[in-house]
């Protein structure tokens, strides 16, 4: 299967700052990547679909100006949480679509103080 | 809109005993169904998937699942659990095979605890 990495694995930031999370496809070129958010003890919620070279498609209720997604290359998608607030604290997980499956990264734990 | 229900938040099973995790879905067309396992510090790992054909699908680590259209269910089973099976299990449904442009809709997960 495909190998997906995320960086950082965890981050703590102050309220009002911006945080960038990277998702990398290590062994193949990913046209489509997905970003999910997981609250403690809860399910994964799809935030957006990231397509290389085009604008991301956001799910209903997800603020595109708050969660900036850039998929500038076939191996890298980034999620930037702008002006983060405590309610943005969560576990962010990316996945890549490959061979009729989705392969998930290990996730990034964001804590906003 | 599609949805997935996992009725059991926690399940405790003795090591060596059989296991069944329940999953019900709501989707208007033929669903594409998945079971994933999430262990602490690790990404979600695909256990098995159903797209079409034989309704009993075999997966990794000795897991299997049965698709029952009449019951809108896709329950995960294992005949004998091991302590290493303790983890969070998620059922998910997709509008496509997942390799396309659609994200997945996940259930809330079932936390599996293994008793020695």
Interface residues (C-beta under 8 A of the other chain):
Chain A: X1 X4 X32 X34 X36 X41 X42 X43 X44 X45 X46 X49 X51 X59 X93 X95 X97 X98 X99 X100 X101 X102 X103 X104 X105 X106 X107
Chain B: X36 X41 X42 X43 X44 X45 X46 X49 X51 X90 X97 X98 X99 X100 X101 X102 X103 X104 X105 X106 X107 X108 X109
